[in-house]
Amino acid sequence: MEPLITLVAVTGLLLLAGVLGAARTVRRPVVALRGGLAAMFALTGSAHFVGMREEVVAMVPPALPCPGLLVTLSGIAEIGCAVALLRRRTARPAAAVLSVLLVVLFPANVRAAGGDVPWWDRLGPRTAQQVLFLTATVTVLVRHRAGPARWTVRAAAAGEDRSVPVPAWSLPARSGTGGPRTARTGTARTGTGIGTDKSGTDKSGTSGSRTEMSGTETSGTETSGRADRAGRDA
């Protein structure tokens, strides 16, 4: 029952924090679910080493060899996946591994449900919990996006701002860095393009004016030289 309480409590608190604006990164339900699963599997994984190790070893079916080693390996896998769930790029692989673990370890839950146990540890409640946990991990696997976050480019059109979702890799690179342009607010702002080439136009216009003036001076000098030569010849 403790894993279920941990999953529901942590996920709910993260969702509430996102709604209240205390944590903007957990506004999406799947992100809050990742946090709840991470807390739950950190709890169950630690039980493989401290507190309940003997009980967990006793849950291993007798047909399997080296129950202590199997408990250690599964505990390492659960704790490692709990940490991986907190990272966006590794959340989906971690969810996939945990989904497989939940299916593979179900016979141990069936074995633990026998005997004189509380009602929440009987086969029916345990099966329902396993189905819920598996649904949560599969949800993260299917709904979570591991790619780069999508940006919002605000473009002025017809006097109104409109939001256009574009991938981050399509934004122009920053000068000298070669990487994608990033913004503190998660949005890149672009104008209508008016005045963006002002400096280039000014330089071009100035250069053209100087060229024309230079050409005029050269032409005048050549004309004066020809007049002097004509006067000397006369």
C-alpha angles and dihedrals in degrees: 000000000000093000091052092049091049093050095049096041098048094042091049093048092050091049090050091049090051093049092049091049095243091120115023094184093067099052090109112078093225090059091052089048089054089056092049092049091047091054092046096050091043086057096046093042093053089052087066089067110025136028101004105028094121092050092048092049089051089056092064111103113250092237091069119083126231098016092183092055092047091052091050093049094046090048091052090048093051095048092044092050090047089058092044091054089065092062118075097218095048099038096093097049089047091051090050093051092047091050090056091046092053090055096043094047095047093096088061089056090050090053092048091051092066125091130026103336135145117273093256090057095053121109097263098053092039091053092049090051092049090051090050092049091048091050090053095050093046089050090056090046093052104032103036117096113214096183126095116298116264116247130216117227114197110211124183110233127164090350094302134098115239128187117230117186112221133166116264093236091062093062116101117264122252115254111267097004104074091208130108117285112256131198130202093229095045093249133099116213123213128180132212092277093250111140095006091117094042095116092046092048092048092050092046092048093047091048091050092050092050091049092051092049091048091050091050092051091049092050091050092050093051091049092051092049092052091050091053092050091049090052093051092048090052 
